[in-house]
Amino acid sequence: MLTEIIFNLIGIFIFLFLFWKKLKEDYFPSLIFSCAFYMIIGILLGFVVSSIFVRGAWFWLSFLGLALGFLIGVLRLRLRAYETIEAGTISLLPWAALIFLADAATTSSVTSFLFGIFCAALIVFYIFLDRHYKNFSWYASGRVGFSGLATLGTFFLLRAFLAIFTPSVLSFVSAETLISGIIATVSFLAVYRLAREKV
């Protein structure tokens, strides 16, 4: 329990710093941290609810809380959705990696360890995309949001494949494959839409 608390606190601090760093050029700090607060509260509420009622659904309930917090933040504070998704994706990945690694440390779960490594790999993937996406000939618009959406889509695409071939390794939700597949598809379609927008 202590290990999980420490790893989560570190993850939250990293999330807040990266979220602020990505958005500081466009928004006041009060708006940035207010949106981050909504997202953190949503994640924590989802996790608490899952701990009380259905532990196997901790990922999806936390993600649902995150999504609701994101929507409240974007709509109430009038933030641009794609930029906020971009900032949220790279800011949340270190936290997610720490959560999985903390679980691996306390339960000796190989699956959690592998997911922690995968999240770390996605951070590298995001950094690569963020540095080079404007050079992609098929992404002529150069709009912000590509790196975050592509990384998000890749994350859920892997979850969909794992749900198909090794359903026991994921949090138990009967529609795991469908939900992950839908989120991945929507993310990649959003990338396609951004690519077709005129500069």
Secondary structure, DSSP 4 states (H G I P E B T S, - for coil): -HHHHHHHHHHHHHHHHHHHHHHTTTS-HHHHHHHHHHHHHHHHHHHHHHHHT-GGGHHHHHHHHHHHHHHHHHHHHT--HHHHHHHHHHHHHHHHHHHHHHHHHHH--HHHHHHHHHHHHHHHHHHHHHHHGGG-TT-TT--TTHHHHHHHHHHHHHHHHHHHH-GGGS---TTHHHHHHHHHHHHHHHHHHHHHS--
